[in-house]
Amino acid sequence: MSSRVKIRARLWLLYFLASIAVIGAGTMAFLYYPFISSRGGVTPGMSEI
């Protein structure tokens, strides 16, 4: 039982960290989007959006 709880806790921790990373990356991309678009965009067609 204890090993199963440890595995579950580890999975929840990984999921929590992954969600934080996704949210952080999204906010950073949203904040730095004007700087990226002013340079012409990273990929062609990005500056048109």
PyMOL commands that set and color helices and strands:
alter all, ss='L'
color gray80, all
select helices_A, chain A and resi 2-38
alter helices_A, ss='H'
color red, helices_A
deselect
rebuild
show_as cartoon
